[in-house]
Amino acid sequence: MSDTVHNLLQPLQPGASSAIDGDFPVDGNVIAHLPEGTKVVSAHRYGWSAWTITARINTELVDGTPKKFFLKCAAEDAGHTMMEGEYWAMTELYNTIPAAIPKPLARGKFIKENPATYFFLCEFAEMSNQVPDPDRLCAQIIELHRKSASPTGKFGFHVRTCNGRTPQATEWDSSWTSFFANSMVHVMAEDFKTNGPWPEPERTGARLVSHVIPRLVGALETEGRSVKPCLIHADLWEGNTGTSYETGDIILFDAGSYYAHNEMEIGNWRCPYNKVNSEIYTKTYLRNYGMSEPAEEWDDRNRLYSTYYDVVYSVNHMLQGRSVRQM
């Protein structure tokens, strides 16, 4: 998909406007989803991803007010899944913690074909890419986890979301233990499909699902204990956060959300390839939210949850990701 999506930057395609300055051709269906009466002034590539292309669209609203929008595009069926999932994930986050989320506007399909191209459109947030302040980041995440409520009372999401380019198993499940086990089975299968078979991880993964998850995660749902399904960002590392130039608040983006055990969110912070793996982030979160019971097994659960993100990293980054298997 990565080669295909970057072909979108070829010279003007059918459905793209020729009256717009910049190096990014804006498809007519994107323009149609901007606020009524909006004039597109320019569009430029913004940022970089191996499996999507992104742009900043500069416009004038009908009253002459300047307004910027952010556009993300991806191609083919995989791109459709990514853009659909991100739109709904960001919409759910925006409905819960709007101050931290650029307002989603639309998702859709380009007029142009060959390749079939899908997009996600939202408001543009002016922000720095500095490593997030632990107190501010954790305050936003704790607010999200406390305020959110699953519409079904179950774990999962109403559409399939992606972590990077990796589709996740988001089918509704009333048991967190069952949901997490199915999620691990799914991403391990994606890893073997992407990076090839490896007998040792296959044997270890099978035992993880058959023995470790029922014992370690299952303890959260026994002896009268239960797990609240919390909305999580689900891909929370420093590259998916920014700091607002205007307010200093943390901005979150590139979400792969679903309803999960809140501790699943910070499993990603244990992974050594993330800068938020500093202990200050995890300690700040736990100081203000606390640990689920049995608390004495928190570190083991956190290590287990981090394994999910390691496997997803292996799928997303392929040759780079294979090194994760050695960890």
C-alpha positions as semicolon CSV with decimal commas, in nm:
position;residue;x (nm);y (nm);z (nm)
1;M;0,000;0,000;0,000
2;S;0,286;0,245;0,073
3;D;0,403;0,262;-0,290
4;T;0,047;0,304;-0,412
5;V;-0,049;0,583;-0,177
6;H;0,254;0,798;-0,262
7;N;0,154;0,786;-0,629
8;L;-0,130;1,016;-0,530
9;L;0,114;1,305;-0,544
10;Q;0,153;1,275;-0,919
11;P;0,045;1,586;-1,115
12;L;-0,317;1,690;-1,113
13;Q;-0,568;1,407;-1,131
14;P;-0,935;1,410;-1,237
15;G;-1,142;1,560;-0,957
16;A;-0,860;1,780;-0,825
17;S;-0,883;2,158;-0,847
18;S;-0,623;2,339;-1,064
19;A;-0,694;2,678;-0,900
20;I;-0,528;2,587;-0,570
21;D;-0,168;2,678;-0,488
22;G;0,068;2,427;-0,332
23;D;0,213;2,082;-0,393
24;F;-0,091;1,875;-0,293
25;P;-0,380;1,813;-0,536
26;V;-0,708;1,850;-0,345
27;D;-0,980;1,612;-0,462
28;G;-1,327;1,750;-0,526
29;N;-1,486;1,524;-0,266
30;V;-1,255;1,665;0,000
31;I;-1,360;2,019;-0,093
32;A;-1,725;1,913;-0,079
33;H;-1,683;1,814;0,287
34;L;-1,543;2,151;0,396
35;P;-1,787;2,397;0,558
36;E;-2,027;2,541;0,303
37;G;-1,889;2,843;0,119
38;T;-1,525;2,768;0,209
39;K;-1,262;2,879;-0,044
40;V;-0,948;2,665;-0,066
41;V;-0,643;2,891;-0,099
42;S;-0,357;2,639;-0,092
43;A;-0,270;2,284;0,003
44;H;0,074;2,154;0,098
45;R;0,215;1,823;0,207
46;Y;0,249;1,811;0,583
47;G;0,433;1,544;0,779
48;W;0,528;1,197;0,662
49;S;0,404;0,839;0,698
50;A;0,505;0,519;0,522
51;W;0,144;0,419;0,461
52;T;-0,049;0,747;0,432
53;I;0,004;1,093;0,288
54;T;-0,099;1,404;0,475
55;A;-0,160;1,768;0,392
56;R;-0,248;2,105;0,542
57;I;-0,527;2,285;0,358
58;N;-0,540;2,663;0,395
59;T;-0,885;2,813;0,338
60;E;-1,106;3,116;0,384
61;L;-1,446;3,057;0,540
62;V;-1,753;3,220;0,392
63;D;-1,706;3,524;0,620
64;G;-1,342;3,563;0,512
65;T;-1,191;3,410;0,827
66;P;-0,873;3,209;0,757
67;K;-0,906;2,844;0,858
68;K;-0,671;2,545;0,829
69;F;-0,767;2,180;0,792
70;F;-0,569;1,857;0,811
71;L;-0,612;1,585;0,551
72;K;-0,491;1,224;0,564
73;C;-0,521;0,988;0,266
74;A;-0,462;0,618;0,209
75;A;-0,528;0,384;-0,080
76;E;-0,715;0,061;-0,152
77;D;-0,909;-0,158;0,093
78;A;-0,648;-0,124;0,366
79;G;-0,665;0,254;0,336
80;H;-1,044;0,245;0,360
81;T;-1,021;0,054;0,688
82;M;-0,762;0,295;0,826
83;M;-0,950;0,614;0,737
84;E;-1,289;0,483;0,848
85;G;-1,144;0,363;1,177
86;E;-0,954;0,683;1,246
87;Y;-1,257;0,901;1,176
88;W;-1,476;0,713;1,422
89;A;-1,198;0,679;1,681
90;M;-1,124;1,051;1,672
91;T;-1,495;1,132;1,678
92;E;-1,546;0,922;1,990
93;L;-1,246;1,087;2,154
94;Y;-1,367;1,435;2,052
95;N;-1,709;1,365;2,202
96;T;-1,541;1,273;2,532
97;I;-1,245;1,514;2,567
98;P;-1,298;1,781;2,297
99;A;-1,025;2,015;2,423
100;A;-0,759;1,754;2,341
101;I;-0,880;1,647;1,996
102;P;-0,879;1,832;1,660
103;K;-1,244;1,834;1,554
104;P;-1,313;1,557;1,298
105;L;-1,510;1,671;0,994
106;A;-1,548;1,381;0,755
107;R;-1,419;1,066;0,597
108;G;-1,482;0,970;0,237
109;K;-1,350;0,859;-0,099
110;F;-1,175;1,056;-0,372
111;I;-1,349;1,110;-0,703
112;K;-1,035;0,984;-0,877
113;E;-0,977;0,611;-0,912
114;N;-0,671;0,395;-0,978
115;P;-0,599;0,367;-0,699
116;A;-0,919;0,394;-0,496
117;T;-0,828;0,654;-0,236
118;Y;-0,988;0,731;0,099
119;F;-0,946;1,029;0,329
120;F;-0,992;1,158;0,683
121;L;-1,048;1,532;0,730
122;C;-1,030;1,731;1,054
123;E;-0,949;2,075;1,183
124;F;-0,579;2,166;1,192
125;A;-0,417;2,214;1,532
126;E;-0,114;2,440;1,570
127;M;0,119;2,246;1,798
128;S;0,480;2,159;1,872
129;N;0,615;1,805;1,856
130;Q;0,800;1,821;2,188
131;V;0,779;1,523;2,422
132;P;0,458;1,574;2,623
133;D;0,459;1,703;2,979
134;P;0,377;1,402;3,204
135;D;0,127;1,586;3,424
136;R;-0,065;1,737;3,133
137;L;-0,066;1,416;2,930
138;C;-0,180;1,199;3,219
139;A;-0,449;1,448;3,316
140;Q;-0,598;1,423;2,966
141;I;-0,583;1,045;2,960
142;I;-0,729;1,007;3,308
143;E;-1,016;1,237;3,212
144;L;-1,077;1,021;2,905
145;H;-1,075;0,698;3,102
146;R;-1,300;0,831;3,378
147;K;-1,557;1,009;3,160
148;S;-1,596;0,751;2,883
149;A;-1,873;0,492;2,886
150;S;-1,909;0,206;2,642
151;P;-2,235;0,238;2,446
152;T;-2,289;-0,137;2,475
153;G;-2,136;-0,189;2,818
154;K;-1,885;-0,417;2,645
155;F;-1,525;-0,408;2,528
156;G;-1,455;-0,331;2,162
157;F;-1,569;-0,075;1,907
158;H;-1,842;-0,043;1,646
159;V;-1,595;-0,037;1,354
160;R;-1,252;-0,188;1,302
161;T;-0,975;0,052;1,403
162;C;-0,606;0,034;1,323
163;N;-0,285;0,080;1,518
164;G;-0,068;0,229;1,247
165;R;-0,150;0,019;0,943
166;T;-0,240;-0,289;1,149
167;P;-0,614;-0,364;1,176
168;Q;-0,727;-0,457;1,525
169;A;-0,985;-0,706;1,649
170;T;-1,260;-0,481;1,786
171;E;-1,565;-0,709;1,795
172;W;-1,778;-0,646;2,105
173;D;-1,714;-0,879;2,397
174;S;-1,858;-0,868;2,750
175;S;-1,537;-1,015;2,897
176;W;-1,209;-0,825;2,898
177;T;-1,019;-1,152;2,934
178;S;-1,181;-1,293;2,622
179;F;-1,144;-0,967;2,430
180;F;-0,774;-0,935;2,509
181;A;-0,706;-1,299;2,423
182;N;-0,877;-1,257;2,084
183;S;-0,679;-0,937;2,026
184;M;-0,351;-1,115;2,091
185;V;-0,444;-1,404;1,863
186;H;-0,533;-1,155;1,590
187;V;-0,213;-0,947;1,600
188;M;0,010;-1,255;1,631
189;A;-0,155;-1,393;1,317
190;E;-0,091;-1,059;1,143
191;D;0,274;-1,077;1,249
192;F;0,326;-1,428;1,114
193;K;0,154;-1,326;0,790
194;T;0,374;-1,017;0,755
195;N;0,710;-1,137;0,884
196;G;0,687;-1,509;0,825
197;P;0,661;-1,808;1,058
198;W;0,883;-1,850;1,361
199;P;0,813;-2,166;1,564
200;E;0,932;-2,036;1,902
201;P;0,702;-1,730;1,914
202;E;0,417;-1,943;1,780
203;R;0,456;-2,190;2,068
204;T;0,501;-1,909;2,321
205;G;0,201;-1,721;2,184
206;A;-0,021;-2,026;2,206
207;R;0,071;-2,074;2,572
208;L;0,023;-1,704;2,639
209;V;-0,336;-1,733;2,521
210;S;-0,413;-2,068;2,681
211;H;-0,249;-2,013;3,022
212;V;-0,110;-1,666;3,094
213;I;-0,404;-1,450;2,986
214;P;-0,672;-1,658;3,163
215;R;-0,466;-1,649;3,484
216;L;-0,329;-1,294;3,480
217;V;-0,606;-1,099;3,306
218;G;-0,877;-1,333;3,427
219;A;-0,795;-1,237;3,786
220;L;-0,943;-0,894;3,711
221;E;-1,283;-1,057;3,659
222;T;-1,294;-1,309;3,945
223;E;-1,372;-1,298;4,318
224;G;-1,631;-1,026;4,263
225;R;-1,398;-0,800;4,064
226;S;-1,495;-0,639;3,734
227;V;-1,335;-0,419;3,468
228;K;-1,493;-0,099;3,339
229;P;-1,471;-0,066;2,958
230;C;-1,286;0,266;2,912
231;L;-1,229;0,443;2,584
232;I;-0,856;0,438;2,512
233;H;-0,653;0,618;2,247
234;A;-0,480;0,283;2,184
235;D;-0,165;0,415;2,011
236;L;-0,041;0,662;2,267
237;W;0,326;0,742;2,215
238;E;0,500;1,078;2,182
239;G;0,462;1,081;1,801
240;N;0,083;1,088;1,835
241;T;0,078;1,382;2,072
242;G;0,153;1,752;2,041
243;T;0,151;2,058;2,264
244;S;-0,078;2,344;2,166
245;Y;0,108;2,667;2,094
246;E;-0,196;2,861;2,211
247;T;-0,286;2,692;2,539
248;G;-0,001;2,455;2,625
249;D;-0,253;2,171;2,642
250;I;-0,177;1,826;2,505
251;I;-0,329;1,742;2,166
252;L;-0,394;1,379;2,073
253;F;-0,425;1,238;1,721
254;D;-0,374;0,922;1,510
255;A;-0,600;0,720;1,738
256;G;-0,691;0,353;1,704
257;S;-0,948;0,365;1,983
258;Y;-1,168;0,098;2,136
259;Y;-1,317;0,030;2,479
260;A;-1,070;-0,158;2,698
261;H;-0,927;-0,200;3,046
262;N;-0,775;0,142;3,123
263;E;-0,435;-0,015;3,200
264;M;-0,414;-0,133;2,838
265;E;-0,348;0,230;2,741
266;I;-0,022;0,257;2,929
267;G;0,113;-0,083;2,826
268;N;0,256;0,105;2,528
269;W;0,462;0,321;2,763
270;R;0,674;0,022;2,864
271;C;0,804;-0,031;2,511
272;P;1,168;0,090;2,491
273;Y;1,132;0,240;2,142
274;N;0,893;0,507;2,280
275;K;1,022;0,817;2,459
276;V;0,723;0,806;2,693
277;N;0,867;0,487;2,841
278;S;1,023;0,704;3,113
279;E;0,888;0,591;3,451
280;I;0,758;0,941;3,522
281;Y;0,465;0,891;3,282
282;T;0,349;0,562;3,430
283;K;0,403;0,676;3,790
284;T;0,211;0,998;3,726
285;Y;-0,081;0,806;3,578
286;L;-0,093;0,552;3,861
287;R;-0,059;0,820;4,130
288;N;-0,376;0,984;4,001
289;Y;-0,580;0,687;3,878
290;G;-0,455;0,390;4,080
291;M;-0,409;0,023;3,996
292;S;-0,675;-0,235;3,934
293;E;-0,698;-0,524;4,178
294;P;-0,509;-0,744;4,230
295;A;-0,267;-0,452;4,254
296;E;0,027;-0,679;4,334
297;E;-0,001;-0,819;3,980
298;W;0,000;-0,479;3,810
299;D;0,357;-0,504;3,679
300;D;0,292;-0,847;3,528
301;R;-0,024;-0,718;3,358
302;N;0,163;-0,414;3,228
303;R;0,435;-0,635;3,082
304;L;0,169;-0,853;2,919
305;Y;-0,016;-0,555;2,772
306;S;0,313;-0,416;2,637
307;T;0,360;-0,741;2,445
308;Y;0,055;-0,656;2,236
309;Y;0,215;-0,328;2,128
310;D;0,547;-0,503;2,056
311;V;0,372;-0,744;1,819
312;V;0,187;-0,459;1,647
313;Y;0,518;-0,273;1,606
314;S;0,659;-0,582;1,438
315;V;0,367;-0,587;1,193
316;N;0,379;-0,215;1,122
317;H;0,750;-0,188;1,064
318;M;0,822;-0,523;0,901
319;L;1,203;-0,554;0,868
320;Q;1,257;-0,311;1,154
321;G;0,984;-0,481;1,348
322;R;1,142;-0,822;1,325
323;S;1,406;-0,708;1,569
324;V;1,127;-0,665;1,826
325;R;1,080;-1,042;1,821
326;Q;1,421;-1,074;1,987
327;M;1,321;-0,857;2,284
